[in-house]
């Protein structure tokens, strides 16, 4: 049997998605070494299609920290969104309201940029590992165990461990039940998502409210589009032909005056969602970031941006705590991060409940939602709140 290989580093990071890789990149700029592991292969992560709307600060972080400027060259700047309801569309002009914009840039491309940057800079990133476990979280040297893609066992001893391994990873559950509080809300609906080979149907995203339920007309590239419509959480994708999907989408947006450009559908999936937060975000020498600590409904485009905001704060606090050899300073991470987390939870919940139809909605419920949307688009203050939340609150 091959002997277990021991590695020592300052920070062990479980999760090699955008959050884990960005943290590794940021602390490396301060001279802090790390080891990143992920159970997925790099190819698997690259082939997982995820959200693609970046806040202005997320774009700035990618560019100004030297990850890549491809987000500016290949991304699409969106200065607003369309809110469609009650037979018409209403544009929320982000640039006029808050002087900011969002950037359409797929999460897979964010990952590729970060993975390339870590490889370019000599970062220690191990994809495709198995048997990941974390130990000694309150001791002097927490331990990360895993088996690499060649079947060799590894132990990584470090000063700090970071769980950036998502909602189903090992780190969230490694915090003892008596040491954590969990807050969550289930939603009685999901999104039916498709990728379609078609040109864009609109220059910016359309958030569509209708009697039949919500629809989101998003984009991906000039030839590939991402679209969603509200469905039951247990919806069977096999029951939906391409013709049926297009008919449903066209009916929902057609009620508000839009017509979609159609094409072959290359992917179908049902995306149930919920709101979740685990507090605190620190247990001993383990710190949680991104989906390991919180998830939000996708309606407000906060998930990836919130994860990047987490690790931006975490990198600052890790540098401060390790530099001064005072781990008590790490408590500031959760305090700072959770303020934004709960703002994002509210924003995502608000967008979700305002736009989606409840399964047992009465006529009153639907008209009340239309009244809320009318109040929003008619109010500079209301539109400004949406624009500020969507493009990202100032860092502070």
N, C-alpha and C positions, 0 to 999 in steps of 0.2 A: 504494500500500500504506500502511495506517495506521501511524503511528509508534508504536513500543513506548513504553508509559507507565511511568515510573519512580516508585516509592513507597519512602520510607524509613520504617522503623519499628524498634522495639527488638527485638521477637520476631516471627519468622515461624512460623506454625503450619500444618503440612500435615495436614489431617484435621479435618473439622467435625462429627464425632460427639460423643458425651458427653465423651470425654477432652479433645479439642481445645477444645471450647467451655468446659468447666469450667476448664481452664488459663487461657484468655483472660479469663474472668470473674475468677478469683482474682488474677491479676497486675494486672488493671485496678483492683482494690481498693487496690493498692499504688502506683497511678499509672503503671504500665508499659503502654505502648501495644503493640498487636499487630495483625497481619493474619492471618486464618484463611481457608484455601481448602479446598474439597472438590470432587472430581469428580462427586459425586452432587448432584442437586437437593434442595432441602429436602423437597419432596413425596416423592421416592424414599426418603429416610431415614425419613420419618414413616410410610411404608407398609411398612417392613421390620419384621416382628414378631420380637422378640428376647426374651431372658430378662427376668424381671421380679421377681427377689428381691433386695432391697437390705439390706446390713448396716446395723446401727444407726448407725455412723459415717458411712455414705454418706447416710443420711436426715438426720442432723444437719448435714452439710456443705451440703446443698441448702437447708435451712431457715435455718441461722445465718449463711450468707454472703449471704442475700437473693435467692437464685434464685427460690424459690417455696415456699409452704407447702402447695401442692396435694397433695404426697406424703402429708401428714397428713390432709387432708380427703378425698381420693379413694382413697388406698391402704388396704390391709387389713393390720392388725397380726397377725402370726403368732407366737404364743408357743411354738411347737414344731413338730415334724414327726412323722409316723407312719413307723416302720420295720416293714414287713410281710414275714414269712417264716415258713416251717414251720407254716402254717395259722392264723396269728394276727397281729394288729397290736400294736405296742408304741410308746407315745408317748414321745418325748424332750422333756421339759419345759424349754425354754430358760430361761424366766423363773425357775423354781425353782432351776435348776442354776447359772446365771451372771448372773441379773438382767438379761437382755437379750432382745431379740426381733428378728425379721426383718420386713421390710415388703414385701408383695406390691404392686408398682407397675411396670408395663411399661416397658421401656427406651425405647420410643417416646415415652412420656410424659416421661421424664427428658430426652430430647432436645428435645422441644417446650418444656419449661420453660426449658432452657438457651438455646435459640435465641431464645425470646421475651425472656429477660433480656438477652442480648447486643444485641438490637434496641432494647429499652427504654433501655439504657445507652449507645447510640451506638457499639457495637462494630463493627469493620470485618470482616465475614464475607462471603466470596464463594462461593456455591454454584454448582454446574453448570459448573465450569471444565474445561478440557482441557489436554493437553500439559504436565502438571506435571513439573518437573525441579528438582533442587537442585544447587548448584555451590559451589566455593570453601569447602568445609566446614572447612578448617583455616586459612583466610585471615583477614584482619581484618574483612571484611564478607561473610559468606555470602550467596548469591544464590538467590532463589526465582523461577523463571520459570513462567508459565502463560498460557493464552488464556482470556479471559472468555466468558460466554455470548453476547456480541454479536460474538465473533470478534476482539476487540482483544487484542494481545499486551501482557503486563505483566512487569515485573521489579521484585522487591521486595528491596531491600538492607536488611539487619538486623544486629544484633549477635549474635543467637542464632537458630538454627533448631530447631524441635521436630517430630519425626516422630510424629504420632498418627494415621497413615493406615492402620492395620491391617496384617494379615499379608500382604496382596497389594499394598501401596502401594510407592512408589518409595524411601522413606527407608531401610528396613531394608537393602535391597540396595545402597544408596549407600555403605555402610561397606565399605572394601576387604577382600577375603577374608582377607588376612594380618593384619588388625587386629581380627578378630572370632572368637569361638568360638560355635558353635551346638550346643545340646543338644536332642534330641527323642526322642519315643517314639510310634510308631504303635500304634493299637489295632485288633484284628481284628474290630471290630463298629462299628455306628453307631446312631443313633436315628432311628426313623420318627416324625416329629412331625405332629400334626394340630391344627387349630383346629376346634372344634365348637360349634354354637349349642345350648347346653344349660345348665341350672342347675348349680351346683357339686355334685360328688358327695361332697365331704367338706369340713369347715371348714378343714383345713390340708392341706399336701402329703403325699402318700403315696409313699414310696420302696419299691417292691415287688420282692422277690426271689422267683423261682419256678423250677421245673424247666425252663420254656419260655424263661426269660430275664427280664431286668429290665423294669420298667415304672414310669413316673413319672406320677402323677396330679396335675397342677398346675391352676392357675386363671388367669383373666384378669379377668373381670368377673362380674356376676351372671347374665349371659346368654351369655357366650363363654368357653370353657374350652380350655386347652392341655394336651395329653397326649402321651406318648411311649412307645414300646416298642422294646426292643433288636432290631436287625435286622442283616443282612449289609451291609457297606459299599457293595456294588454292587446293592442292592435296587432294583427298578423299581417306582416308585409306581403306574404305570399298571396293574400286576397286582393292585392291592389295591382292591377295591370297598369301599363304606362298610360293607356287611354283614360282609365278611371282617375289616375293621379292628376293628369293634366285637366280633366274636366272639373275636378274638385278645386284645384288651384285657380283656374280661370273663373269659376263661379264666384269664389270668395273675393278675388281682387276686382272682378268685373262689376261687382256691386258698387264699387267706388270709382269706376271709370277707367280701369287699367286693363290692358291686354298683354299677356305674356308671350314672348317668343319661345317656341317649343323646339325640342330636339330629343334625341335618344337619351334615355335615363340609364346611367351607368352604375348607380348605387342607390339602395333604399335601406333605411334603418329607422327604428323607433327609439327615441331618446327620452326616457322618463327623467324627471329632475326633481330636486328638492333643495331646500335651504338647510344648511348645517354649519355649526360652529362648535369647536372644542376649545375649552379654556381650562387652564392657562396654555399658552403656546410654548411653555418651557417646563420640563421636568428634569431636575438635576442638570446633567450635561447634555440632555437631548432637547433639541429645539425643532418645532414643527413649522413648516412653511407650505403655502399653496394649498392644494386640495387635501393634503394630509391634515390640515387644520380647519379647513372650511370649504364649502361648495355653495354655489349660487345658481339659481335658474339662469339659463343662457339669454334670457330676453334682453337684459341690459348690457350684454357684452363685457361683463366684469371679470369672468373667471381667470383667464390668462393674465390680464392686466393686474388683478389683485395679487396673483402669485409673484409677478415681477416686482410689484410694490413691496411685498413682504421681504423678498431677498435683498432689495436695495437697502431697507432699514436694517435687516439682519447683518449684512456685510459691515455696515458702519458699527454696529454694536459688538460684533465679533472682534473687529480690529481694536476697538476700544478696550474690551475686556481682556483679550490676550495680551495687548500691549502693556496694560497696567497690572496684569496678573490678578485681576479682581473679577471673579465670575459673578459676583453680585450685580455688576453693571448690566448683565444680560437680562435682568428683569425689565429693563427699559424697552427691550425689543417687543415683548408682548403688549406692553402699555401703548406703545406707539402704533404697532401694527393693528391692534384690535379696534382702535378708533376708526381707522379707515375700513376695516372689515365690516363693522356694523353699519357704517354709512352705505357701503356697497350692498349689504344685505337689504337694507331698507329700499335703496334705489331699485334693485333687481325685483324685490317683492312688489313694489309699487308698479313698475312697468308691466310685470307679469299679470297682476290682478286687474290692472286697468284695461289690458288688451285682450285677455283670454275670456272665453265664455264658460261660465260654470256649467257642469253637466245638467244641473236641474234649474238653470236660470229661468226666471220668469220674464215676461215682457218688461216689467218694471226694472229688473236688473240690467237688461240690455240698454234700455233708454237712459238709465242712470249712468252707465259707462259712457254713453255718447255725450251726456251732459258734462261729465268730468273731462272728456277729451276736448269738447268745445270750450270749456273754461280754460283749459291748458293752452290751446293754440291762440285764444283771444287775449291772453295775458302775457305781457312782456316778462313779468316776474316769473310766471309759471314756465314759460318757454326757456327762460334763462336757467332755471333750476334743472330742467331736463338737459340742456346743452352743457351745463357745468358738470353734471354727473356723468354724462355720456363720454365727454372728451377727457374727463379725469380731473378730480379736484386738485387744486394747487398742492404742491408737496408739503409746504409748511415746515 
